[in-house]
Amino acid sequence: MGHFARAQHEGGPRNGLLAAIEDFPEEKHHSVRELGFAEMPAVFGLGVLLDLDADWSVHAAESILPYHNNKQLRTIEDNRLQNYLRMIELQGAALQHNLAA
């Protein structure tokens, strides 16, 4: 609905979504189930947390595994982000030039 949760400050120990996912299986009330995590480094990243005890988990894991920490996807994403940041930089420079003129 257009609302986002944000960290109160940047950085710090155990701050962020990935840290929360890594901590989640370690909490006592979740230790009954075995959980798996896959990270796909594309378009800001996608993380999938799987209940490895579920009937569907083998099929889901087989589908996701080729993309988990995939070097080619990470390279493409890094390139996309570099190009996006360069575009923002150029737009900022053009705006400054237009304001100065």
N, C-alpha and C positions, 0 to 999 in steps of 0.2 A: 504494500500500500504506500510505497514511497518512503518508508522509514527504514533506517539502517542502524545497526548497532556498531559502534566504533570504540576502539580502545581509548582510554582516558589519556594515555601518553604512548608515544612511539617507542618501540624497543623494550628492553628489559627482559629479565628471565621469565621463561614460560609464558610469554605474551603472544597471542595470536591463535588463529584457527588451527593450524597444524599442530601446535603444542597441545591444544585441547583434545584433538583427535588422538595424539600419541598418549596422553594421560588417561583418556576415557577407559581403555581396557584394564588399566591398572587399578581402577577404583574397585573397592571390595564388592559392592553390590552388582557389579557387572562381571566379576571373575568366573561366574558359573559357565558362561558361554565363551567359546573361543572366537575371537574376532580377527579379521584380516583387513588390511588397508592397502589400497592401490592408489598411486598418484599419477595422473596424466598431465604432463606439462604443456598443455595447449590452451590458448585463449584464457589467460590468467589462471590456468590450472583447474583441474577437476580431481577431487578426492572421492573415493568410494570406500565406505566402511561396510564390510561383509560379515554376516553371522555365519561362520564356517560350519556350524552345526545344522544349518538349514538345508533342506532337501535340494534347493535350487543353487546352493553356493558353488558347487563344482562347475556347473554350466556357466554361471556368472563369472567365476574366476577365470575359466578358460577363455571367455570372451574379452575380458579386461586385460589379462596378462600381457598380450603383445604391446599394449600401450603404456604399461607401468614403467615409469622412469625411462621412457623411450628417448634415446639420444637425438634421433632425427626430429621428433616433435619438439624437444627442448630447443634445438638449434633454430627451427622455424619460428618458434615463439619468441626466442631472443631477438631474432632478426625483425620480426613484426614489431616488437616493442621498441627497438632501436629506431626503426623507420617512423613509428608513431611519435616518439619523442623528438626526433629531428623535424618532423612536420610541425609540431607545436612550437619548437624553437624558431623555425622559419616564419610561422604565422605571427609570433610575438615580435620578431624583427620587422616584419612588414607593417604591423600595427604601429610600432614605434616610429618607423620611417614616415608613415602617413600622418601621424600626430605632429611630427616635427615639421612637416611640409606646410 
